[in-house]
Amino acid sequence: MVVCVCPIAADVGVGVLKAGGNAVDAAIAVAFAEAVTWPEAGNIGGGGFMLVANGSMATFFDYRETAPALATKTMFADGKVDFRSHQSAGVPGTVRGMVLAHKRFGTKPWKDLLAPAVKLAAGFPVDAPLAKRINDVMKDPKTMNAEFKRIFGREWKAGDTLKQLELAKTLAGIADHGANWFYTGPPAEQLEAEMKAGGGLIRKADLAAYEAKERKPLIGTYRGYEIVAAPPPSSGGTAILQSLNMLEQFDPKKHPRHSPETVHLLAEVQRRAFRDRAEFLGDPDFTKIPAHLTSKDHAKKLAATIDLAKATKSESLAGAIPIAESGGDTTHFSIVDKNGLCVSNTYTLEMNFGSRIVVRGAGFILNNEMTDFNPIPGTTTRTGKIGTNANLVAPGKRMLSSMTPTIVRKDGKPYLVTGSPGGRTIINTVLCVLVNTLDYDMTATEAVDAPRQHHQWFPDRMSLEKGPKDLVEKLKAMGHAVTEARQGDAHTIRIDPKTVLFQGAADMRLNGKASGY
Ligand code: GLY
């Protein structure tokens, strides 16, 4: 089964499974297909994380972008670097990430896995949601380069054909010659030329030096389930394990899921996990990440500070972080094959359509991931800017991510595969899906459809999807500031422990597809 945001790509993945490929083969084909058919986040010009698990095996492919050698600690400090600019792009990681995953687990020829993407790039029918999303982006033409306008700049309607001929050539080159061709061949020349023309920082040497990394996932437990989670430079796995460890000190099920008591408890847990995220998390190759963050003891201490009737002021948790005063569009897919091999993959261009810069001649959209670094050294604000050392810009460093691909196992068998887009809200979207399934025993669809909630420490405010009447008033009476906001789509697979049937939930918030056989 494949569940993802883009129906065409979901069917590409199932085609690979039906042809005898495994979940990683399917994931590679889906990732390249979405680089064509979901151009707002699917990519070869961005980066991401792939979590793979089966039985007692689990591993993690980190293909997060890196800062180029010319990047500096204070480049975003005076606010002069635009969020959608050549300078906001990090060195892309997706192509090397897919090659690494293929080397470790692939069973189908590399070229076969790229073939659907090459074909789609020559032209595919746009559906209504994609037409709307491109039309929305084109309303702000100042934020994009001329090549982006040439490819996407018209009024789209469902059924129109989107052709990306330069991208087709680049994908065909990757299919024929592999990752080195992309990182040292013509696309590297084209990317450097694009950067020099637009005042960007990435050079051929940055591309040649880029490495995807295989890392050990974080493994935690929650009420008898095993949680396989994303390690740094994702902040997601650490925050999820911390949150679940805190929740284990309580019994959320004492109250209905969307009662003020449970929503309050989750917000308090989220607030505390995000406070530690701000102080400690960054690229583990540059920053020492304290081991205690995911320990049960640390969670016990944090849980003891939660008042079940009253909101904590975020400022009171600041401790060593001096307080002076995200968006993010990304996409996630979940895959499980007939042998129980699970892939949870989240990848991104950062904001929707990334930097909105198409590399001339190479046809791919560049990320604006550099905006995930802390912008102003030393300045952490009440509005949510973070300035701690762990995630300051440095050449070659990976920017901290909130992407949280997650796999849950029970007694060594896969139980749940999930993840989401949505900047910092990703972590709490995943937490909601976990609590809904693990504590409240919801099916995949119920867990994904249920209203979600988010608290990220600063701003000191809870955001909620529309829930029961009176909930907001009751939360305000407990001392919470509350706003209403939609959270990201969580394309999820749950394996019913009794029937062993796969429940695929394509999120109703977008028209994705659960495709299986
Ligand atoms: N660009 C979204 C994230 O990595 O958190």
Boltz pocket constraint, residues with backbone or C-beta under 6 A from the ligand:
constraints:
  - pocket:
      binder: B
      contacts: [[A, 327], [A, 328], [A, 329], [A, 330], [A, 348], [A, 349], [A, 350], [A, 351], [A, 369], [A, 372], [A, 400], [A, 401], [A, 402], [A, 403], [A, 423], [A, 424]]
      max_distance: 6.0
